[in-house]
């Protein structure tokens, strides 16, 4: 090979090496720039373009500073469906539960839920749907707005700066009067960013006075709370100050407490201020015990309504997701509400909670498979099996309750008095509370499968006992007529 050819080959090799080095240098430089950019992003998770305060209730304003979270929050306006949750019907009007399960309508006779009781929609609709429900044809208390509007500025205004005092005035206000005040003050928004985040630090917090009072009463009791270890730690201290969730709770607990401000059982009518019944604990029986020991302003035992057919004094469960979750394996394992319903997602260098609050069944990869190393198909099958069994128990309990009501009706037609039927009506109260506890709770038992099945088993049992008690009146017609 000639020297000239060797030189050409050498030049080509040199050019090739230079090219490869240049590419490698460019690649490393790009990588370093990317790493630097991501580090800057991580150090500066948001840029404050507008000021937000305790009175900034419009989520769109917050979205200018935190667009990633706001973009996902807006998706709560989208329809989502699972086999046992979400809404059917049109986009304008969710399907009626009382049409799908007619026994619910009969169970609620004497209460506004027998007029209108629909599937739930996303957080974006929580205020609109409440304003437009046909239940508004009956008098409603202002307390109902506690969990449907970004209402804290209104509470502070009513209480001269004290939100608790303000809240304690709203039960005596008609819903429409308080609703007008909320809109007139510029706070006619669903529960918003400011309800769960500090505008100064964005730190998670709880703001609802009823939750704060309720969790303090729970902490002051001796009820076991394995799902809330910070309460056990507080109990071991001096107790010189009430338990303060915004100070004493862990960040992980706050990821459930923020949801527990609304997704709970409570009283929200006009006889006394909004109340979370947690002074005895978070089990279904603990809540029932508090209601049984509570007196109305008339001096009579507490009840939400009298059943139109039977006359029984009924307890109406709201939506005790927080309470049922607290009894389940996920809660004991330290899994928060947000871990499943608002799982973390990556956005560049940032890790943010997905604010599209929805069923984890629609987001299995991030909501479930972070912990459960099995296929999506297997996870969905396990959940469906649990929910199907609880749904079956719920329907059987509903059938048992209808048989109880039929027996009471027949006994009344035979001449039985309310006093004669008192044992049956007390059993109706117990059965219906348990049945409604799971029917109103939005996980079809999944938040605590064994606990939900136990409660539904008791519901059917009490309903059948009540049926037997009513039928005994029919077996002794002479005694009824004589009495």
Secondary structure, DSSP 8 states (H G I E B T S, - for coil): --HHHHHHHHHHHHHHHHHHHHHHHHHHHHHHHHHHHHHHHHH-S----S---TT---HHHHHHH-HHHHHHHGGGGS--EETTEE--B-SSSB-BHHHHSHHHHHHTTTSGGGT--B----GGGHHHHHHHSGGGGS--BGGGGGGTS--HHHHHHHTTT-HHHHHHHHTTSBHHHHHHHHHHTT--SSS-GGGTB-TTT--B----HHHHHHHHHHHHS----TT-HHHHHHHTS---S---HHHHS-HHHHHHHHHHTTSS--B-SSSS--B---TT-SSHHHHHHHHHH-B-TTSSB--SEE-TTT--EE------HHHHHHTSHHHHTT--HHHHHS-EEEETTEEEE------GGG-HHHHTTTT--S-HHHHHHHHHHHHHHHHHHHHHHHHHHHHHHHHHHHHHHTT--TTTTHHHHHHHHHHHHHHHHHHHSTTTTGGGHHHHHHHHHHHHHHHHHHHHHHHHHHHTHHHHHH-
